[in-house]
């Protein structure tokens, strides 16, 4: 479930998953545009404040089992 920080939605990482970084997503006239990867949530947030209708989502390390 995404949470909102002003107009920026932040999707929290899933429990037990290794986060490799974060990307931002924004919708333009051409479609959905991803930017990143950013090594930290703070760096992704600094970029996202420059965008309209931005969303920040985690990027996970490849893994075969969450358990």
C-alpha positions as CSV (number, residue, x, y, z in Angstrom):
1,X,0.0,0.0,0.0
2,X,1.4,3.4,-1.0
3,X,1.6,6.3,1.4
4,X,1.6,9.9,0.3
5,X,4.1,12.6,1.1
6,X,2.5,15.8,-0.2
7,X,1.9,14.9,-3.9
8,X,4.5,12.1,-3.8
9,X,3.4,8.5,-3.3
10,X,5.9,6.3,-1.5
11,X,5.5,2.5,-1.7
12,X,7.2,0.9,1.4
13,X,9.4,-2.1,0.8
14,X,8.0,-5.6,1.3
15,X,8.9,-7.3,4.6
16,X,12.0,-9.6,4.2
17,X,13.0,-8.3,0.8
18,X,16.5,-6.8,0.1
19,X,16.1,-3.3,-1.3
20,X,18.7,-2.5,-4.0
21,X,17.5,1.1,-4.4
22,X,14.5,3.1,-5.5
23,X,13.1,4.5,-8.7
24,X,10.6,7.3,-9.3
25,X,7.7,7.0,-11.7
26,X,5.8,9.9,-13.3
27,X,3.1,10.0,-16.0
28,X,3.7,12.4,-18.9
29,X,1.8,12.9,-22.2
30,X,3.9,10.1,-23.6
31,X,3.2,7.6,-20.9
32,X,4.8,6.3,-17.7
33,X,8.4,7.4,-17.2
34,X,10.7,5.7,-14.7
35,X,13.8,7.5,-13.3
36,X,16.6,5.9,-11.2
37,X,17.9,4.0,-9.6
38,X,18.6,6.0,-6.5
39,X,20.6,4.4,-3.7
40,X,18.4,5.8,-1.0
41,X,14.9,6.9,-0.4
42,X,16.1,10.5,0.4
43,X,17.8,10.8,-3.0
44,X,14.7,9.5,-4.8
45,X,12.6,12.0,-2.8
46,X,15.0,14.8,-3.8
47,X,14.4,13.9,-7.5
48,X,10.7,13.3,-7.1
49,X,9.9,16.7,-5.7
50,X,10.8,18.1,-9.2
51,X,8.2,15.9,-10.9
52,X,4.4,16.0,-11.1
53,X,2.4,13.1,-9.8
54,X,5.5,11.2,-8.7
55,X,5.6,7.8,-7.1
56,X,8.6,6.2,-5.5
57,X,8.9,2.4,-5.5
58,X,11.6,0.1,-4.2
59,X,13.8,-2.1,-6.5
60,X,14.7,-5.4,-5.0
61,X,17.8,-7.6,-5.2
62,X,17.0,-10.8,-7.2
63,X,16.0,-13.6,-4.8
64,X,14.4,-17.0,-5.2
65,X,12.8,-17.1,-1.7
66,X,11.4,-14.4,0.6
67,X,11.3,-16.9,3.4
